[in-house]
Amino acid sequence: MVKGCRSCKRFPCGRSNCNAVVTDSCEHYLEAGETMTNIINNSLSDLWLSTLHDIETKFNTDYGVYKIKTKTDYIELEIHTGGWSENEILINKIESSMFWTFFWYESRRGGHYLFRKPKQKRKYERRK
């Protein structure tokens, strides 16, 4: 399903042929009174989704493996490059991006990388 921001229909990665899911991240929500914390969380979600999109389209799964696991408190991306140069180049690009800064959790010798994105905590209002 191809969708973008609910207000302006922009796509998280900037491409109209992106397979990313619907997001709430856009400047329109700032005008609607959204808090800065929510905007930052939504921007990080967009960064997470756009990088996953790049990995899905460019990663060579014949030589390497990537897995996405959902845990109780976080979502985990596990990447094993398999020593393939194209996968190593992709990791080098990720390493120099904001994705690495926010989500990197662990690197091990042999091309093993672990990224974690904390799940957003939902706030529930008390009913009157």
Helices and strands as residue ranges (DSSP letters): H 27-31, H 36-58, E 65-70, E 74-80, H 85-95, H 98-103, E 104-108, E 112-118
